[in-house]
Amino acid sequence: MNYIIDKEWLLKNLKDPHVRIVDCSFSLADPKGGRQEYDKNHIPGAVYFDLEQDLSGEIGNHGGRHPLPNIEEFINKLEKAGIDENTKVIAYDQGEGAFAARFWWMLKYLGHEKVYVLDGGFKGWKEENYPVSSELPTFNKASFKSNINHDLLASMEEVRAVADGQVSNTILIDSREERRYLGLEEPIDKKAGRIPGALNKPWFEGLNAGYYKQAQVQKQRFADINPENEIIVYCGSGVTAAPNFLALKTAGFEKVKLYLGSFSDWISYQENEIE
């Protein structure tokens, strides 16, 4: 199934009242930078969702660096943006892919069927000299009926059962770059290494300059994985694993879950082993 929308389609449908555009621009190095970029320029009609303020909840002892927000509060924000379960939603970021994919995954988790990621992001949009705006849109409040898909979310206990060898038909995928996977360096989390038994499939290898690679190429990336197996993807905090989740679905894998707390949650349990 296709979860990617190209910019040409969006340009033709900019004024469709049944389409809502969501700007997910964010910078981990400058948490306020995404909002500032949005205020300067965005795709006309786009509303802004911030990774830390809107797509994540409060950090606790467990749950990782970007835990799920309060679902009712998140749904209320969707409703204020005029989004209901039938709205066609197109998410984009500056072209990195991960932040838009996080939003996409969250709507899929809520049971939304018509959510997509804009291929190439805002960078690709601007390269075509397509229209931009600094106007902040407002919409009539919608009513969003959620149907939470629990099969998309893996718990720490599920991951531990795989890491301990109690489950044999589930594959763990570490989406971080190889040096972090190998434990050679760890620039963010308190411990270095990986969850035992995980394969390394760096998330950025599924994209090319902000554009998602075709389904056949994604299938080749994951050719060493049996599509009959259940797959759990993780990263550092559940953000950059989302593009891998999307890539796996694009490649036709059906049984895919996201360990949202990811490595930052895993290491918060002293008893969990690190490889």
N, C-alpha and C positions, 0 to 999 in steps of 0.2 A: 504493500500500500504506500501511496505517496504522501509524505508529510511536509513536503517542501513546496513553497510557492515562488514562482519567479517574479522579478520586478516588473516585467512587461504586463503580466496579468494584473498585478496590483495597480499599476498606472491606469489601466482601463477601468478598474473598479473602485477608484479612490472615493467616488461620491455615492457609492452604493450604501444605503442606510442599514443594510443587513451585514455590512462588513465593519469590523472594528480593528484598528491598528494599535499595537502596543509596543512602545519604545522601552526596551530593557537595558539601555546603555548603562554601563557600570565600569568602574576601575577599582580593582582590589588595592592598588597603590594609592588611590585618591577617591575614597568613598563618596565624596560630594561631587566628583567630576562628571559622573553620568547625568545627574540632574542638571548641572550647569550646561552640558552639551545639549541636552534636550531643550532647555530654555532658550538657547541660542538659535537652534535649528533642529527641526525634525520633519518627518513625513507629514504632510497636511492631514489633520484629523487624528493624529496619534495621541494616545494618553500615555502617561509615564508610570511604570512600575519599577521600584527600586529593589535591588537584590536584598539589601539588608533591612530596609524599612517595610517592604511589602511581601517579599518572597521568602523571608526567613523570620524565625521567632527569636525569643530571648535565649541567649546562651546559658546553659546550666552545667551541672557537673557531668552530665552525659548528653548525648544527642549531637555532638559535633559542633563545628564552627558556624554552620548554616542550617540549623534545625528547621523543621516545618513551622510556619506561623500558625497562630490560632486560625483554624479553618473557617469559623464563622466570620471572623474579622476579614479574612481574605475574600470570602464570598461577598461580603458587604462592599469591599472595594471594587470588585468586579461589577456589582450591580450599579454602583455610582458611576462607573465608566460606561454604563448602558449595555453591559454584556449579560445575556442570558444563555441558557443551554443551547439555543438555536442560532446564536450569532456566529458568523464566520469570523474567526479571530486570527490575525496575522501578527506574529511577534518578530521583532528584530532587535539587534544590538548594533554596535559599531562595526561589526563584521567578524568579531572573534568567534561567535557562534554559541558559546557556552551559556551566556546569560539568557538569550532568547530560548535556548533549549530547556533551561531550567523552568521558565514560565510555561513552555509547551508541555513539559512533563507534568507540571502541577495541574494544568487543566485536564490532561488525560486522566490523572489520578482522581479528579473530581467527576469523571465520567463524561467530559465534553468531547464530542466526536468531530467537531469542525474547527480544530485549531492547527495552525501551520507555522512554520518558520520561514521567514523571507530569505531566500538564497542570496548570499553576498552581503546581506545586512545593509546598514545605512551607507557604508563606504561604497558598495556597489551601486546603490541608488544615486549617490552624488556623482559618481564617475560617469553616469549617463546624463548628467545635468537635468535630472528629473526634478519636479517642483519640491521645494522645502518651505517651511513656515516656522515662525516663532509664536504664532497664535496658540493660546491654550484653549482647547475645545471643551465644551460642556455638553452633557447628554442627559436626557431624561432617565431617571433611575429605573433599572430593569428588575426583574425577579428571577434569580438564578436557582434552578432546582438541581441540586447535586445528586450524583449516584456514585459514591466513592468506590473506586476499583482497588480493593485491597491487594489484588494479585500483582500490582505494579510496585509494591513497596516491600522490601525485605527488612526484617528485624535483625538486631544484633544477634539474637539467639539462633536465628536461622543461619546466619553467616558463621557463627561459632560451630554449629553442627557440621557444616561443610569443612571448615578449617580443621576440625578435630577428626575428620575422616568418618563421621557417623553417617554421612550422606554421600552416596557414590555417583549419583546421576546429576549433580549440580556443579557448574563451572563458575569460579570466581574470576572476574576480570578487573585488574587494576588499570585505571585509565590515565594514570600520571606518567610523566616522562620517565625514561628508563633509569636515570640516575637516582631518582627518588624511589622508584620501585626496587632497585638494587640496594637501597640504603646507603648509597655513597654520599648523599647529601640530603638535608631536609631543611629547607629555608623557612618553613612555617610552623610545622607541628613539633611537639616537645620530644618526640622519639622518631628515629629513622627506621626504615624497613618496610615490610609489607605483611598483609594477612597471609598466613601459611597456605601454600598451595595455589595461590593466585597466578594467573597468566598476565602478561603485560601487553596491553593493546593501547598505546598512547592515543588519547582522544583526538588530537590534532591531525593524526594521520588519516582521519576520515574526511578531512576538508582540504581544499586547495584554495588558498587566498580568500578564505571566507565562504567559499562555495562547496556544498556537499558533493562528494564524489558519487558517481552513479551506482545504482543498486548492484550491478555486476561487479564493480570494483570493491564495494563493501563486502560482498560475498567472498571475494578472494582474500580480503583482510582477515576474515573469520573462518577461512576454509579448514582450519585445524580443529574446529569445534563442531560437534555433532548437533544438528539443529533439533534433535529430539530431546537433548538435555535442557534442563532449566539453567538459566544464566543469571548471575547476580553481578551487576556492575558497581564499582565504587571508585572513588578518587580520594582527594584530601578531605573535602567537606560536602560532597554531593552535588557540586556545580558542574565541574568539567566531566563528570561521568555522564551527564545528561546527553551530550552530543553522541557519545558511544551508544547509549540507550536508543537514541533516534536512529543511528546508523544500523544497529542490529535489527531494528524493526523494518527499516528500509530494505535490508538484505533478506527479509522474510523470516527471521527468527520470531517465534511466537511466544516462547516462555522466557520473558525477560523481566527482571526486577531491578530496582535501584535500591542500594543500601544508602539511604539518604545521609545518615550520620558519617558514613565512610571511615577513612583511617583515623580522623580526628576523634570520632566516637569510639572506635575500636581500642585505641590506646588509653582511653579514659577508664577502662576496666583493667585493674592491675593484673588480674589473673589471665588475661588474654595474651596468647603467645605472639611474638613477632618474628618473622623470618628475615 
